[in-house]
Amino acid sequence: MLVYGIAKGGFGGPIAVLSVPLMALVMPPTQAAAILLPILVVMDALVVKAYWGVYDRRALQLMIPGALLGVAIGYLLANSMNEHVMRIMIGAVSLLFGLQTLLSVGSGGGREHHRASGLGFGALAGFTSFSIHAGGPPFSMYLMPKRLAPMLYAGTAGLFFAVVNLAKLVPYYLLGQFTTDNLVYALALVPLAPVGVMIGHRLVRLSSPGLYYRVISAALVILGAKLLWDGVSAL
């Protein structure tokens, strides 16, 4: 939970995906995702407050409609999709993209916003966020090439996922994920939320753009490899 809070605070971005696998060591992954969602909403409120007014308006205008569509598709396919195949696809793309950015291959392109790619990556982020809480890699794949200042990138990510996680509450409730036990676990863990967000926000303020994007790229490589391994092993 602390790792997720630091990432939500703006430092490390996609590394937040580690939280569900770590929790899955001691509980079923679906229960881990259900426990995490209410805490994410609390974290989102803290992040939006910390980065109030600091965001890329055009990025949000393009990505949020796609993300809401992705959440809706995730809900409709909740009982039929293969989450292992999804992990393989997201993991492979994240791994390749992270390696590309670390090696600075083709890093000069993609700095302008494009409607189709914004909607597409937004939908993918919403869909994977709903399904396996892995919306960070698709979001980063769209926004990283824009090379925003670290504070602006983190503020945009915070507001984007605040909207996405609020949108996920109703379908999660309809799917019966918010049991009494899960809510009690969430209540016990929620004190870690402000601590993690505070640490993440502080690290962003201290980071140079070069270091900030190297950390996110490294997180994409690590998490891409982790998702790919989990998906292949499960199949």
Backbone hydrogen bonds in HBPLUS format (Angstrom, degrees):
<---DONOR---> <-ACCEPTOR-->    atom                        ^
c    i                          cat <-CA-CA->   ^        H-A-AA   ^      H-
h    n   atom  resd res      DA  || num        DHA   H-A  angle D-A-AA Bond
n    s   type  num  typ     dist DA aas  dist angle  dist       angle   num
A0005-GLY N   A0001-MET O   2.96 MM   4  6.20 152.3  2.04 142.9 150.7     1
A0006-ILE N   A0002-LEU O   2.98 MM   4  6.28 157.4  2.04 152.3 157.2     2
A0007-ALA N   A0003-VAL O   3.08 MM   4  6.33 160.9  2.12 149.4 154.4     3
A0008-LYS N   A0004-TYR O   2.79 MM   4  6.00 158.3  1.83 151.1 157.9     4
A0009-GLY N   A0005-GLY O   2.83 MM   4  6.00 139.6  1.99 141.2 152.5     5
A0011-PHE N   A0006-ILE O   3.32 MM   5  6.06 157.9  2.37 153.5 147.5     6
A0010-GLY N   A0007-ALA O   2.94 MM   3  5.29 157.6  1.99 108.4 115.0     7
A0015-ILE N   A0012-GLY O   3.05 MM   3  5.58 176.6  2.05 130.8 131.7     8
A0016-ALA N   A0013-GLY O   3.13 MM   3  6.25 170.5  2.14 133.7 135.4     9
A0017-VAL N   A0014-PRO O   2.99 MM   3  5.93 168.4  2.00 128.5 130.7    10
A0018-LEU N   A0015-ILE O   3.04 MM   3  5.76 164.4  2.06 118.8 123.5    11
A0019-SER N   A0016-ALA O   2.99 MM   3  5.82 164.6  2.02 125.8 129.5    12
A0022-LEU N   A0018-LEU O   2.98 MM   4  6.13 159.0  2.03 156.0 162.8    13
A0023-MET N   A0019-SER O   2.88 MM   4  6.09 161.5  1.91 153.1 158.2    14
A0024-ALA N   A0020-VAL O   2.79 MM   4  5.92 141.3  1.94 145.5 157.7    15
A0025-LEU N   A0022-LEU O   3.19 MM   3  5.53 159.4  2.24 105.3 111.6    16
A0026-VAL N   A0023-MET O   3.04 MM   3  5.83 162.3  2.07 119.7 124.5    17
A0031-GLN N   A0028-PRO O   3.05 MM   3  5.35 122.2  2.40 105.6 119.7    18
A0032-ALA N   A0028-PRO O   3.01 MM   4  6.35 155.3  2.08 152.7 160.6    19
A0033-ALA N   A0029-PRO O   2.96 MM   4  6.23 157.5  2.02 150.2 155.1    20
A0034-ALA N   A0030-THR O   3.08 MM   4  6.28 152.4  2.16 139.8 147.2    21
A0035-ILE N   A0031-GLN O   2.91 MM   4  6.14 157.5  1.96 153.2 158.7    22
A0036-LEU N   A0032-ALA O   3.01 MM   4  6.11 151.4  2.09 143.8 151.9    23
A0037-LEU N   A0033-ALA O   3.21 MM   4  6.35 149.3  2.31 146.2 151.5    24
A0039-ILE N   A0036-LEU O   3.07 MM   3  5.35 117.1  2.48 105.6 121.2    25
A0040-LEU N   A0036-LEU O   2.88 MM   4  6.14 148.0  1.99 154.5 165.1    26
A0040-LEU N   A0037-LEU O   3.05 MM   3  4.98 117.9  2.45  95.5 111.3    27
A0041-VAL N   A0037-LEU O   3.13 MM   4  6.49 149.8  2.23 152.8 160.1    28
A0042-VAL N   A0038-PRO O   3.30 MM   4  6.67 152.0  2.38 140.9 147.2    29
A0043-MET N   A0039-ILE O   2.90 MM   4  6.22 163.7  1.93 153.2 157.8    30
A0044-ASP N   A0040-LEU O   2.73 MM   4  5.94 157.7  1.77 151.1 157.6    31
A0045-ALA N   A0041-VAL O   3.14 MM   4  6.39 155.0  2.21 143.6 148.7    32
A0046-LEU N   A0042-VAL O   3.21 MM   4  6.55 155.3  2.27 148.6 155.0    33
A0047-VAL N   A0043-MET O   2.84 MM   4  6.13 155.9  1.89 155.2 162.8    34
A0048-VAL N   A0044-ASP O   2.84 MM   4  6.03 169.0  1.85 158.3 160.5    35
A0049-LYS N   A0045-ALA O   3.13 MM   4  6.24 154.5  2.20 139.0 145.9    36
A0050-ALA N   A0046-LEU O   2.95 MM   4  6.16 154.7  2.01 143.5 150.7    37
A0051-TYR N   A0047-VAL O   2.93 MM   4  6.15 151.2  2.01 154.3 161.3    38
A0052-TRP N   A0049-LYS O   3.42 MM   3  4.99 161.4  2.46 104.9 102.7    39
A0054-VAL N   A0051-TYR O   2.88 MM   3  5.41 163.3  1.91 146.0 145.3    40
A0060-LEU N   A0056-ASP O   3.25 MM   4  6.58 162.0  2.28 155.1 159.6    41
A0061-GLN N   A0057-ARG O   2.93 MM   4  6.17 156.5  1.99 152.5 159.6    42
A0062-LEU N   A0058-ARG O   3.09 MM   4  6.30 147.4  2.20 146.3 153.7    43
A0063-MET N   A0059-ALA O   2.91 MM   4  6.01 160.9  1.95 151.4 157.2    44
A0064-ILE N   A0060-LEU O   3.03 MM   4  5.52 165.4  2.05 140.4 145.0    45
A0067-ALA N   A0063-MET O   2.86 MM   4  6.09 152.4  1.94 152.4 161.5    46
A0068-LEU N   A0064-ILE O   2.96 MM   4  6.23 159.5  2.00 160.3 163.5    47
A0069-LEU N   A0065-PRO O   3.16 MM   4  6.40 153.5  2.23 143.0 150.1    48
A0070-GLY N   A0066-GLY O   2.87 MM   4  6.16 151.7  1.95 146.1 154.7    49
A0071-VAL N   A0067-ALA O   2.89 MM   4  6.24 152.3  1.97 151.2 157.9    50
A0072-ALA N   A0068-LEU O   3.08 MM   4  6.29 159.6  2.12 143.9 149.1    51
A0073-ILE N   A0069-LEU O   2.95 MM   4  6.23 157.8  1.99 151.7 157.6    52
A0074-GLY N   A0070-GLY O   2.90 MM   4  6.09 156.4  1.95 145.9 152.9    53
A0075-TYR N   A0071-VAL O   2.98 MM   4  6.27 152.8  2.05 149.0 155.7    54
A0076-LEU N   A0072-ALA O   3.04 MM   4  6.31 162.3  2.07 149.8 154.2    55
A0077-LEU N   A0073-ILE O   2.95 MM   4  6.12 143.6  2.09 148.4 158.0    56
A0078-ALA N   A0075-TYR O   3.25 MM   3  5.01 165.5  2.27 102.4 105.9    57
A0080-SER N   A0077-LEU O   2.98 MM   3  5.30 163.6  2.01 116.6 121.9    58
A0081-MET N   A0077-LEU O   3.01 MM   4  5.70 150.9  2.10 173.6 165.3    59
A0086-MET N   A0082-ASN O   3.26 MM   4  6.58 156.6  2.31 146.8 153.6    60
A0087-ARG N   A0083-GLU O   2.97 MM   4  6.19 151.2  2.05 140.5 147.6    61
A0088-ILE N   A0084-HIS O   3.08 MM   4  6.40 152.9  2.16 144.4 151.4    62
A0089-MET N   A0085-VAL O   3.02 MM   4  6.33 162.7  2.05 153.1 156.7    63
A0090-ILE N   A0086-MET O   2.95 MM   4  6.11 177.3  1.95 159.9 160.4    64
A0091-GLY N   A0087-ARG O   2.78 MM   4  5.65 153.2  1.85 140.9 150.0    65
A0092-ALA N   A0088-ILE O   2.94 MM   4  6.00 160.3  1.98 146.3 151.0    66
A0093-VAL N   A0089-MET O   3.14 MM   4  6.34 170.9  2.15 152.9 155.2    67
A0094-SER N   A0090-ILE O   2.91 MM   4  5.96 163.0  1.94 149.8 155.4    68
A0095-LEU N   A0091-GLY O   2.93 MM   4  5.98 159.4  1.98 146.2 151.9    69
A0096-LEU N   A0092-ALA O   3.07 MM   4  6.26 168.0  2.09 150.4 153.2    70
A0097-PHE N   A0093-VAL O   2.91 MM   4  6.03 164.4  1.93 151.7 156.7    71
A0098-GLY N   A0094-SER O   2.85 MM   4  5.89 161.7  1.88 148.3 153.9    72
A0099-LEU N   A0095-LEU O   3.00 MM   4  6.17 160.6  2.04 147.9 153.1    73
A0100-GLN N   A0096-LEU O   2.93 MM   4  6.10 155.7  1.99 145.3 152.5    74
A0101-THR N   A0097-PHE O   2.98 MM   4  6.24 162.1  2.01 152.7 156.3    75
A0102-LEU N   A0098-GLY O   2.97 MM   4  6.12 155.6  2.03 146.9 154.1    76
A0103-LEU N   A0099-LEU O   2.97 MM   4  6.09 151.9  2.05 146.0 153.1    77
A0105-VAL N   A0100-GLN O   2.91 MM   5  5.15 162.2  1.94 152.2 152.7    78
A0104-SER N   A0101-THR O   3.15 MM   3  4.71 151.9  2.23  91.4  99.9    79
A0118-GLY N   A0114-HIS O   2.90 MM   4  5.91 158.3  1.94 154.5 161.7    80
A0119-LEU N   A0115-ARG O   2.93 MM   4  6.09 166.9  1.94 155.2 158.2    81
A0120-GLY N   A0116-ALA O   2.88 MM   4  5.99 158.7  1.92 146.2 153.2    82
A0121-PHE N   A0117-SER O   2.83 MM   4  5.89 175.2  1.83 153.0 154.6    83
A0122-GLY N   A0118-GLY O   2.93 MM   4  5.87 148.8  2.03 138.5 148.3    84
A0123-ALA N   A0119-LEU O   2.87 MM   4  6.04 156.9  1.92 146.7 152.3    85
A0124-LEU N   A0120-GLY O   2.98 MM   4  6.26 159.2  2.03 148.6 154.5    86
A0125-ALA N   A0121-PHE O   2.86 MM   4  5.99 155.1  1.92 144.3 151.4    87
A0126-GLY N   A0122-GLY O   2.89 MM   4  6.13 158.3  1.94 149.6 155.4    88
A0127-PHE N   A0123-ALA O   2.90 MM   4  6.04 160.9  1.94 149.5 154.7    89
A0128-THR N   A0124-LEU O   2.95 MM   4  6.05 172.6  1.95 151.9 154.0    90
A0129-SER N   A0125-ALA O   2.86 MM   4  5.78 144.1  1.99 138.7 149.3    91
A0130-PHE N   A0126-GLY O   3.02 MM   4  6.12 157.2  2.07 142.0 147.6    92
A0131-SER N   A0127-PHE O   3.05 MM   4  6.23 156.5  2.11 144.1 150.9    93
A0132-ILE N   A0128-THR O   2.91 MM   4  5.68 162.9  1.94 141.7 146.5    94
A0134-ALA N   A0128-THR O   3.11 MM   6  5.22 179.0  2.11 115.1 114.8    95
A0133-HIS N   A0129-SER O   3.04 MM   4  3.97 135.0  2.25 115.4 117.1    96
A0139-PHE N   A0135-GLY O   3.25 MM   4  6.35 161.2  2.29 151.5 157.2    97
A0140-SER N   A0136-GLY O   2.86 MM   4  6.03 162.9  1.89 159.6 164.4    98
A0141-MET N   A0137-PRO O   2.93 MM   4  6.11 152.9  2.00 152.1 159.7    99
A0142-TYR N   A0138-PRO O   3.28 MM   4  6.56 144.7  2.42 143.1 150.0   100
A0142-TYR N   A0139-PHE O   3.24 MM   3  5.48 130.2  2.50  99.5 111.3   101
A0143-LEU N   A0139-PHE O   3.04 MM   4  6.29 170.2  2.05 155.5 158.2   102
A0144-MET N   A0140-SER O   2.82 MM   4  5.32 162.3  1.85 143.0 148.0   103
A0146-LYS N   A0143-LEU O   2.99 MM   3  5.47 149.0  2.08 114.4 124.0   104
A0147-ARG N   A0144-MET O   2.99 MM   3  5.64 164.7  2.01 123.5 128.2   105
A0152-LEU N   A0149-ALA O   2.91 MM   3  5.23 116.5  2.32 109.3 125.5   106
A0153-TYR N   A0149-ALA O   2.87 MM   4  6.11 161.8  1.91 164.0 170.2   107
A0154-ALA N   A0150-PRO O   2.92 MM   4  6.07 170.7  1.93 154.1 156.7   108
A0155-GLY N   A0151-MET O   2.94 MM   4  6.03 156.8  1.99 143.1 149.8   109
A0156-THR N   A0152-LEU O   3.00 MM   4  6.11 155.0  2.07 143.8 150.3   110
A0157-ALA N   A0153-TYR O   2.95 MM   4  6.21 163.3  1.97 154.3 158.9   111
A0158-GLY N   A0154-ALA O   2.89 MM   4  6.05 157.2  1.95 146.6 153.2   112
A0159-LEU N   A0155-GLY O   3.12 MM   4  6.31 162.6  2.15 147.5 150.5   113
A0160-PHE N   A0156-THR O   2.98 MM   4  6.10 161.0  2.02 149.9 155.9   114
A0161-PHE N   A0157-ALA O   3.02 MM   4  6.16 173.7  2.03 155.8 156.7   115
A0162-ALA N   A0158-GLY O   3.03 MM   4  6.08 135.5  2.24 135.8 148.0   116
A0163-VAL N   A0159-LEU O   3.22 MM   4  6.44 157.3  2.27 147.4 150.8   117
A0164-VAL N   A0160-PHE O   3.09 MM   4  6.40 162.4  2.12 146.5 151.8   118
A0165-ASN N   A0161-PHE O   2.89 MM   4  5.83 168.2  1.91 142.3 145.8   119
A0166-LEU N   A0162-ALA O   3.17 MM   4  6.22 154.7  2.23 140.1 146.8   120
A0167-ALA N   A0163-VAL O   3.03 MM   4  6.23 154.1  2.10 146.9 154.2   121
A0168-LYS N   A0164-VAL O   3.09 MM   4  6.38 129.9  2.35 139.5 153.1   122
A0168-LYS N   A0165-ASN O   3.20 MM   3  5.00 132.7  2.44  90.3 103.0   123
A0169-LEU N   A0166-LEU O   3.26 MM   3  5.52 151.4  2.35 104.6 112.3   124
A0172-TYR N   A0168-LYS O   3.05 MM   4  6.08 158.5  2.10 153.7 160.3   125
A0173-TYR N   A0169-LEU O   2.96 MM   4  6.15 153.0  2.03 147.6 155.2   126
A0174-LEU N   A0170-VAL O   2.91 MM   4  6.21 159.4  1.95 156.1 162.2   127
A0175-LEU N   A0171-PRO O   2.97 MM   4  6.13 137.3  2.15 140.7 151.5   128
A0177-GLN N   A0172-TYR O   3.09 MM   5  5.55 169.1  2.10 160.1 157.5   129
A0176-GLY N   A0173-TYR O   2.96 MM   3  5.16 159.5  2.00 109.0 114.1   130
A0183-LEU N   A0179-THR O   3.05 MM   4  6.30 159.2  2.09 152.5 158.0   131
A0184-VAL N   A0180-THR O   2.97 MM   4  6.20 149.6  2.06 149.3 157.8   132
A0185-TYR N   A0181-ASP O   3.00 MM   4  6.30 160.7  2.04 153.0 157.7   133
A0186-ALA N   A0182-ASN O   2.97 MM   4  6.20 158.7  2.02 145.3 151.5   134
A0187-LEU N   A0183-LEU O   2.94 MM   4  6.12 155.3  2.00 142.7 149.1   135
A0188-ALA N   A0184-VAL O   3.02 MM   4  6.28 149.6  2.12 146.1 154.0   136
A0189-LEU N   A0185-TYR O   3.07 MM   4  6.34 142.7  2.22 146.5 156.4   137
A0189-LEU N   A0186-ALA O   3.18 MM   3  5.20 125.3  2.50  94.5 108.2   138
A0190-VAL N   A0186-ALA O   2.95 MM   4  5.94 134.1  2.17 149.5 160.8   139
A0192-LEU N   A0189-LEU O   3.05 MM   3  6.01 163.0  2.08 131.4 135.6   140
A0193-ALA N   A0190-VAL O   2.93 MM   3  5.37 155.5  1.99 116.4 124.0   141
A0196-GLY N   A0192-LEU O   3.01 MM   4  6.20 170.0  2.02 161.4 163.0   142
A0197-VAL N   A0193-ALA O   3.04 MM   4  6.21 171.2  2.05 160.4 163.1   143
A0198-MET N   A0194-PRO O   2.96 MM   4  5.93 157.3  2.01 141.3 147.6   144
A0199-ILE N   A0195-VAL O   3.08 MM   4  6.33 158.5  2.13 148.5 154.0   145
A0200-GLY N   A0196-GLY O   2.92 MM   4  6.15 167.6  1.94 155.1 158.6   146
A0201-HIS N   A0197-VAL O   2.89 MM   4  6.02 164.3  1.91 152.4 156.5   147
A0202-ARG N   A0198-MET O   3.03 MM   4  6.15 156.5  2.08 143.6 150.0   148
A0203-LEU N   A0199-ILE O   2.99 MM   4  6.24 157.3  2.04 151.0 157.1   149
A0204-VAL N   A0200-GLY O   3.04 MM   4  6.31 151.8  2.12 148.4 155.8   150
A0205-ARG N   A0201-HIS O   3.17 MM   4  6.42 159.6  2.22 147.1 151.7   151
A0206-LEU N   A0202-ARG O   3.18 MM   4  6.43 138.4  2.36 141.6 152.6   152
A0207-SER N   A0204-VAL O   3.17 MM   3  5.16 150.6  2.26 101.1 109.9   153
A0212-TYR N   A0208-SER O   2.92 MM   4  6.05 169.4  1.93 161.7 165.3   154
A0213-TYR N   A0209-PRO O   3.03 MM   4  6.18 169.2  2.04 154.6 155.7   155
A0214-ARG N   A0210-GLY O   3.07 MM   4  6.22 146.2  2.19 142.4 152.2   156
A0215-VAL N   A0211-LEU O   2.94 MM   4  6.17 155.7  2.00 155.1 160.8   157
A0216-ILE N   A0212-TYR O   3.16 MM   4  6.50 160.0  2.20 146.3 151.4   158
A0217-SER N   A0213-TYR O   2.92 MM   4  6.02 158.9  1.96 142.0 148.2   159
A0218-ALA N   A0214-ARG O   2.86 MM   4  6.01 160.8  1.89 147.7 153.1   160
A0219-ALA N   A0215-VAL O   2.86 MM   4  6.09 151.8  1.94 145.7 154.2   161
A0220-LEU N   A0216-ILE O   2.91 MM   4  6.21 149.5  2.01 146.5 154.5   162
A0221-VAL N   A0217-SER O   3.04 MM   4  6.39 153.6  2.11 148.0 154.7   163
A0222-ILE N   A0218-ALA O   2.95 MM   4  6.23 170.2  1.96 156.0 157.8   164
A0223-LEU N   A0219-ALA O   2.84 MM   4  5.90 169.2  1.85 152.2 156.0   165
A0224-GLY N   A0220-LEU O   2.74 MM   4  5.60 148.2  1.84 137.7 147.8   166
A0225-ALA N   A0221-VAL O   2.98 MM   4  6.10 163.5  2.01 147.9 151.9   167
A0226-LYS N   A0222-ILE O   2.95 MM   4  6.18 152.1  2.03 142.1 150.6   168
A0227-LEU N   A0223-LEU O   2.81 MM   4  5.98 170.3  1.82 154.1 155.8   169
A0228-LEU N   A0224-GLY O   2.92 MM   4  6.01 161.5  1.96 147.9 153.8   170
A0229-TRP N   A0225-ALA O   2.91 MM   4  6.03 159.3  1.96 144.9 150.6   171
A0230-ASP N   A0226-LYS O   2.90 MM   4  6.11 164.3  1.93 151.9 156.6   172
A0231-GLY N   A0227-LEU O   2.94 MM   4  6.09 163.7  1.96 150.3 154.6   173
A0232-VAL N   A0228-LEU O   3.02 MM   4  6.15 168.8  2.03 151.7 154.8   174
A0233-SER N   A0229-TRP O   2.89 MM   4  5.91 162.9  1.92 150.0 155.6   175
A0234-ALA N   A0230-ASP O   3.00 MM   4  6.08 156.6  2.06 144.4 150.7   176
A0235-LEU N   A0231-GLY O   3.12 MM   4  6.32 152.4  2.20 144.3 151.4   177
